[in-house]
């Protein structure tokens, strides 16, 4: 599926053997301009934690543990969960 929407691109490639850091860089290149600032901000924190890991090996429980380690409001945690 050829698309210019960053979210669609990342979801389409969600189970490859690339690192999470690679997803962030490739997805950013295809993201809508209005979303770039939010994406960069959130992705920088996520890449810091999971950057060199193989993306399909990151378990949901690990993400929940990582989110739980931050003193963020529930709405903020949900926004981080929405970053593909």
PERARA-V75328 format. One record per pair of residues at least 4 apart in sequence whose C-alpha atoms are under 8 Angstrom apart, sorted by the first residue. I is the first residue (numbers start at 1). J is the second residue. D is the distance in whole Angstrom. If there is no record, write none. Layout:
BEGIN
i=I j=J d=D
i=I j=J d=D
END
This chain:
BEGIN
i=1 j=12 d=8
i=3 j=8 d=7
i=3 j=9 d=7
i=4 j=8 d=8
i=4 j=9 d=7
i=4 j=30 d=5
i=4 j=31 d=7
i=4 j=32 d=8
i=5 j=9 d=6
i=5 j=30 d=6
i=5 j=31 d=6
i=5 j=32 d=6
i=6 j=10 d=6
i=6 j=27 d=5
i=6 j=28 d=7
i=6 j=29 d=7
i=6 j=30 d=5
i=6 j=31 d=4
i=6 j=32 d=7
i=7 j=11 d=6
i=7 j=27 d=7
i=7 j=31 d=7
i=7 j=84 d=6
i=8 j=12 d=6
i=9 j=13 d=6
i=9 j=27 d=7
i=9 j=30 d=8
i=10 j=14 d=6
i=10 j=23 d=7
i=10 j=27 d=6
i=10 j=84 d=6
i=11 j=84 d=7
i=14 j=55 d=7
i=14 j=56 d=7
i=15 j=55 d=7
i=15 j=56 d=5
i=16 j=55 d=7
i=16 j=56 d=7
i=17 j=54 d=6
i=17 j=55 d=7
i=17 j=56 d=7
i=18 j=22 d=6
i=18 j=23 d=7
i=18 j=54 d=6
i=18 j=55 d=6
i=19 j=23 d=7
i=19 j=51 d=6
i=19 j=52 d=5
i=19 j=53 d=5
i=19 j=54 d=4
i=19 j=55 d=5
i=20 j=24 d=6
i=20 j=47 d=7
i=20 j=50 d=6
i=20 j=51 d=5
i=20 j=52 d=6
i=20 j=53 d=6
i=20 j=54 d=6
i=20 j=55 d=5
i=21 j=25 d=6
i=21 j=47 d=6
i=21 j=50 d=7
i=21 j=51 d=4
i=21 j=52 d=6
i=22 j=26 d=6
i=22 j=51 d=8
i=23 j=27 d=6
i=24 j=28 d=6
i=24 j=43 d=7
i=24 j=47 d=8
i=25 j=29 d=7
i=26 j=30 d=7
i=27 j=31 d=6
i=28 j=36 d=7
i=28 j=39 d=8
i=28 j=40 d=8
i=31 j=35 d=7
i=31 j=36 d=6
i=32 j=36 d=7
i=35 j=39 d=6
i=36 j=40 d=6
i=37 j=41 d=6
i=38 j=42 d=6
i=39 j=43 d=6
i=39 j=83 d=7
i=40 j=44 d=6
i=41 j=45 d=7
i=42 j=46 d=7
i=42 j=80 d=6
i=42 j=83 d=7
i=43 j=47 d=6
i=43 j=83 d=7
i=44 j=48 d=6
i=45 j=49 d=7
i=46 j=50 d=6
i=46 j=51 d=7
i=47 j=51 d=4
i=47 j=52 d=8
i=49 j=66 d=8
i=50 j=58 d=8
i=53 j=57 d=7
i=53 j=58 d=7
i=54 j=58 d=7
i=58 j=62 d=7
i=58 j=63 d=8
i=59 j=63 d=7
i=60 j=64 d=6
i=61 j=65 d=6
i=62 j=66 d=6
i=63 j=67 d=6
i=64 j=68 d=6
i=65 j=69 d=6
i=66 j=70 d=7
i=67 j=77 d=6
i=72 j=76 d=6
i=72 j=77 d=6
i=73 j=77 d=6
i=74 j=78 d=6
i=75 j=79 d=6
i=76 j=80 d=6
i=77 j=81 d=6
i=78 j=82 d=6
i=79 j=83 d=7
END
